Each structure stands twice: as C-alpha cells, then as structure tokens.
C-alpha cells in the first residue's frame, strides 16, 4: 500500500525544515517530476545535481532528505514509465482547505515548469500539443488563490489536478527517457 500523501508531505517538510531549505514538499515533487518529464538522465547523478541546484544552491542534500527524495524519485519514475501504475501529483489531502490545496497545486506546477525548463532546452521546438499544455500550465501556476469552499470549486480543482497530471504524462511521453534495466538483477523467465 502506498504512503498517504499527507504523511509523505509531512515527512519531507520536516526533513526540509531540518535542512533549513525553504521549499515545500509539493515544490520538491513538482521540480523532480519536471526534471524527469524533461528527459533528465535517469541515474543518481543525472537528477540529483539539477535538483540540488534548484533546492539547495548546488549543495548535496542531507542524508535523511536525500533518502526521502530518492524514494519520491523512484516512485515518480516507475509511475510515469508504467502508465498503469497511476502517476499522481503529491498534493495535500482533502482534509486541507480548498485554498491551501489550490496553492499547493500552483506551487507544484511552478516547480514542475522550472524543472522541465532547466533540463529541456527544446521546449520551443516541442510539438504544438506540448507547447499548448505548457502555456496552460503557466496559467494554472498563476491561478487566483481566493476560492469559495463549495462543491463547484472542489470539482474545478479536481479537473485542474487531472489536467496537470495528464500534462505531465504528455511531457514525459515527448521528452522523458526510459529507466535503464538493472542488468545485474536476476532475470526471471515465464
């Protein structure tokens, strides 16, 4: 069973505070997914260096935080590479206010776009569909954060989250690289 997003967010936020890094877990996840979807080299050095540049001025992350982010990275890669695993955005649970969840989505999208942009220099020459999605994501990143706590606004947020999820998967399908198979692992024949 997967770790609930709120628990993961809480763990990562605690590790970020301990490391005195002024980021939120949703920003870390957004940037990490942006790097992956942009085609970062799927090796530890491939993603850790650009992520540490974004999060910690190029300094290595403390071990506790590095371990949490590595798990986040591995989960994101496997879910993006195997569509049936159901890639999801790391966002607060429904117990949080609608305004705080909308703010978290906006932060996730901003970080995703930053991660995507620093690793993918060919955004201007991307397919028309990807360029349009990136423009739409830029608008979502600037979304108005004052919102009514009603069913209509809740439904609109769910639509935005689903759009962002599909946009990330579209970017991954255009720019992402397939994870390398572990050639040292024993092979099973069926």
N, C-alpha and C positions, 0 to 999 in steps of 0.2 A: 504494500500500500504506500502511496506517495505521501510525503510530508505535507501537511496542510500549509498553504501559502503564508498564513499569518505566523505560524511557527518559524518557517524559513525566513520570513521578513524580519521577525524579531531577533533571531539568531544572527543574521547578517548585520542588522542595525547595531546590535550590541558589539559585535566584532569591529564594525566601522568606528563606533564611539571609542572603544578601547584603543584603536589605532590612531585616533584623532584625525580621521578622514571625514570631511564634511559632505559626504554623499549619503543617499538613502538607498536601501536595498533595491528598490524598483529602478533606480538610476543605474546601479551596477548591472542588474539583469538586462535592462534595455541596451546599455552600451555593449555588453557581452554578446547579446543576440545580434546587434548591429554589426559587430566585427565578424561574427560567424556568417551572417547573411551577406556580408560584403565580400566574402571569399578569403578571410584570413587563413593563413596556413594552420591546419588543424594539428599542431604539435604544441607541447607546453610553451616553448619559446615563441611560437608563432602568435599566440593570443595573449600570453601573459605580459609581454613587453608593451604592446599598444594599450592594453587595459591599465597597466600600472602607470603609463604616461597620462592617461585620461584621469585616473583616480588619485594618484599619489605622486605627481610630479616626476614620474620615471623611477621612483624608489620601489624596491621589492616590497610586496605586501607582507605583513606579519604572518607567521605560520598558521595561526588559527583562522585568520581571514582568508588566506590563500587556500586552505583546505576547503572552506565553505564555498568559495568562488569556483574552485576546481570541480566540486560536485555539481554546482549550478551549471558550469560549462559543459560537463559530460552529459548531464540531463538534457540540456538545450540541444546539443549536437545530435544526440540519439533521437530526440523527438522531431527535430527538423529533417533529419536524414530518413527516418522511417515515419512517413506521414500517419500511419495508423496508430502510432504511439500518442498522438494528440498533443501537438505543441500548444502550450498555453503561456500567457504572459504572467509574470509574477506580480500580482496586484493584491491589495488588501482584501480581506473577506467582506461579505455583505453586511457584517455587523458594524462596519465603519460607516460614517455618514456618506451620503452620496457625493457631497462636495469634496471630501477627502479622497474618495476613490477616483473622482474625476481629476483631481490634482495629481494623484499618483499616476494615472494614465497619461496625463500631459507630460509629466517628468519622464516616464518610461519612453514615450515617443521622442522627446527631445534627445534623450541619451541614445536611443536606437539610431536616430538620424546622424548624430555625431559619430558613433561607432562605424556606421555604414560609410559615411563620407571620408573618414580618415584612412580607411582600408581600401576603398573602391574609388580609384581616380577616374573611372569611366562612367560616372553617373550621367553625364551629359549625353553620352552615346548609348545609353541603355534603351531598351525597347520603349515604344510610346506608352505602353501599358504601365511599365515600371516608373517612367518619368511622371505619369499622371498620378500614380499611387504615392510617390514621394511628395508631389505637390499637395495632395490631400493630407498626408501625414503632417506636413508643415503647418497646415491649417489646424489640425487636431492639436498639435503642440501648443497652439496659441488660443485654445478654447477658453471661453468665458467660464470662470470658476464659480460664479454665483448661480446656483441652480435650486429649484424647488425640490423638496423631498416628496415626490409623488410618483405614482406608477408610470406615468408618461415619461418622466425624466429618467427613471430607472430603466425603462425599456430602451430609451435613446442611448444610455450609457452602455448597455449590453450590446447594442448594434455597433457602437463605436469600437468596443473591445473586440468584437468579432471581425470588424473591418481591419483593425490593426493586426490582428492575428493572421488573417489571410494575406495582408500586405507583406508581413514579414516572411511568410512562406513563399510568396511570389518573388521577393528579392532573393531569397535563398535559392530558389529554382533557377534564377538567372545568373547569380554571381557566386553562390556557395560552392564549396568543394566537398567531395565525399570524404568521410572519415576513412583513414587507412585501416586496413585489417591488420590485426596483430599476427604477424607471421610466426611468432614463437608459440602461439597458443595451439593446443592440440586440436586437430581437425576431427570433426565427427561426421561420419558418412551415414546417410539414412537410406 
